Amino acid sequence: MGIGVHIHPQAIVSPEAKLGAEVRIGAYAVVGPGVELGDACELHEHAVVRGPARFGPGNHFHSFCLIGGDPQDYTFRGEHVELVAGSGNIFREYVTVSRGTAKGGGVTRIGDNNFFLAYSHVGHDCQIGSNTLFVNGATLAGHVTVQDFVTLGAFSPVHQFCRLGRYAYIGASTVITQDVPPFSLIVTGRETRCFGPNTIGLERKGFSPERIKALQKAFRLLTRSKKNTSQALEEMRATMLDSEDVKELVQFVEKAERGIVKS
């Protein structure tokens, strides 16, 4: 146990848990066996963390969250599966994160500085990058990949095995059943469609006007021209690969196994 650890007398902490320095655990919180908490992690009242699970420093677990629970999978039979998370993540009230499954690789992974608002859920074997935002009720099925800087809007479910590309913004109540291209803005109206690059969000993330202009041109080819996806990608490869962002977009679409959100 690290120095400066504070455990409320009414908390339950397994003797098999490993606690870093300055960890704080509130009343009625539970830390299970196989849990490793990095320095300065904090569990608020009634938070539950189960293992095997490893967390870097500075994670915050708010009341009634359940992080590192058993995978919600009929085939789970108690195998050794894990959750591995980086630093600075915030898990708000009633957030649930499942460990992996043996058939899915055995590990659910979460990067750094992610913010999970109340009632959001991360299913088994998901791979989450860093600096993402899960708004209230955002829900991932199993085996979903979420790249860095993604925002997933309130009450937006994501189908298993889908990928959400970097900097994508998915509006509230949007059902995702296909891969979401990086940099895109996806919103459900009468139908789920791509409205082009997430211009305002990219500006706020420090993208230059030149980078945004290149992405706007690429998305016009991809979603508004009369070209099909293969033809649009071919033109992008021929004329626009001097833009690293466009190159990333092209490579992402090339690897899509479920198609991409377009119109």
N, C-alpha and C positions, 0 to 999 in steps of 0.2 A: 504494500500500500504506500502511495506517495505521501510526501509531506503536505501538511496543511489541509488534509481531507476532512470534510465535515459531513457526518452522517446523522440525520435526525434519529432519535431513539426509536421512533415508530416506523422507520424504514426497514425493509428486508433486503439484505445484501448477502448473496451467496459467498461462502468462504473461498469458493473457486474463482470468484471474479477478481480481475486485476484493475486497480484504480491508480491513475496517475496523480500528480501533485495538484493540490487545490481543487479537487473534485468536490462538488456539493450535491448532496442527495436529500431531498425533502421528505416530509412526513408521508407515510403510506406508499412511497415509491418502492419499486421492486427491481432489483438487479439480479438476473439469473446466473447460473453457472455457465462458464465459457464466455462471459462478457469481458471485454477489455475496453476501458474508458481512458482516453488520453487526458493530458493535463487540462484543467479548467473546464471540463465538461460539467454540466449542471442538469440534474433531474428535478423538476418541480414536483409538487405534491401529486401523488397518485400516478405518476408516469411509470411505465413498465418497459424494461429493456431485457430481451431474452437472447440467449446465445445458442450456438457459437456465433459471436458477433464481435467485430473489432472496429473501434472508432478512434479517429485522430483527435487532436486537441480542440477545445472550444465548441463542442456541440452542445445544443440546448434542447432538452426534451420537456415539453410542456404537459400540463395535466391531462391524464387519460389517453395519452398516445400509447400505442403498442408497437414497438420497434424491434424487429428481429423475431417476429412470431413465426410459427410453423407455416410452410407454404400451403396455400389453399388449393390443394391438388389431391384428387382421389387416390393417386398412386403413391403418395407419400407414406412411408412406413417407418419413419424415425431415423432415416439415414443421416450421416454426418454431413450437413449442409450449412452454409455460412451466409452472413451479411458482412460486407466490408465497406466502411464509410470513411471518408477523409475528414477534413477539419472544417469548423465554422458553419456546420449545417444547423438549421433551425427546424424542429419538428413541432408544429403547433398542436392544439387540442384535437384529440381523436384521430390523428394521423396514424395510418397503419402501413408498415413495411414488412414484407415477408422475406424470409431467407430463400435460398435457391432450392432446386431439386436436383437429384442425381442425374436425371435424364437431360437436364438443361444446363449442365456444367457445374452445378453445385454451389454457385456463388451469385448472390445479388450484390451489385456494386453501386456505390454512390460516391461522387467526387467531393469537391469542396464548395463551401459557400452557397449551398442550395437552400431555398426557402420553401417549405411545405406548409401551406396554410391549412386551416382546420378541415378535417374530414377527407383530405386527399389520401390516395392509396397508391403504393408501389407494389406490384405483384412480383411473384417469384421469378428469379433469373433475369430481372431487368438490369440494364446497364445505363446508369445515369451519369452524365458528365458533371461539369461544374457551372456555378452561377446561373442555375435554372430557377424558375419560379413556377410553382404549382399552386394555382389559385384554388379557393375553397371547392372541395368536391371533385377536383381533377383526379382521374382514375386511370391507372395503367393495368391492363391485363398482363399475363406473364410474358417474358421474353421480349419486352419492348426495349429499344435503344433510344435514349434521349441524349442528343449531343449538347455541347456547351451553349449557354445563353438562351435556351429555349424558354418561352413563356407558354404555359398550358392553361387556358382560361377555365373559369368556374364551370363545374359540372360537365366537363368534356371528357368522355371516355375514349380510350385508345385501344384498338384491337390488338390481340397478341401478335408478336413478331413484326409489328410495324416499326419504322425508324422515323424519328423526328430530327431534321437536320439543324445545323447550327444557326442561331439567331432567329429561328422561326417563331412566329407569333400566332397562336391558335386562339381565336375568340371564344367567348363563353358559349356553352351548350353546343359545341361543334363535335360531331361524331367522326372519329378518324378511323378509317378501315384500310387506308393505303399509306404509303410512305409520304412524308411531308418534306418538300425540298428545303434546303438551307436558305435562309434570308427571306422566306416567303411569309405572306400574311394570309391566313386561312380563316374564313368566317362562314358560318352557316347562315344562308338566307333561305330562299326557297329550296336551294340545293347547295351542297358543299362545293365551293369553287375557290380557285386561287385568284386573288386580285392583284398579283404582281408582288414586287419586293416590299418588305416591311419598312418603307422609307423613313417614317418618323422614328421608329425604334432604332434603325441603323444610324440615323443622324445622332441620336442620343448616345449611342455606343461609340461615337467618334469616327464614323465612316466619312470620308471626304466626299464632296460633290462628284468628283470623277469616278470614284468607286460605285456610288449609287447610280450615276448615269449609265455605267456599263451594265449594271444589274438590270436596270429598267429596260434597256435595249434587249438584253437576253430574255427577260420574261415576256416582252412583247412577241418575240419570236416563238417562245414556247407555248404561250397561252392565247395570243390574239391573232397570230398570222394564220394563213390557210394551210400551213405546213403541218404534217403530223410530227409526233415527237422525234422520230428518227431523223427526219429531214431538218427539223429545227436544230438538233444536236450537231448534225453535219455542218450546218452553216456556222454555228458557234465555234466549232473546232477550226473551221477554215479562216474565220475572220476575227475572233474575239479572245483567243487564248492568251493574249498579252495581259488580260485581267486574271489575277489569281482567284478572285471571287467567282468569276464565270467558270474558270477551270474547275473549281470545287463543285459548282452547281452541275456542270456536265458530268463529272465523275460520279456524283451522287445519283443522278438520274440513270446513268448507265448501269448502276448496280441494283436498281429497284426491281424487286421480285414480285411486288404486288401492284405495280403501276404507281403513278404519282397523282396527287390531287391537281387537277387542271380546271375542269369546268363541270 
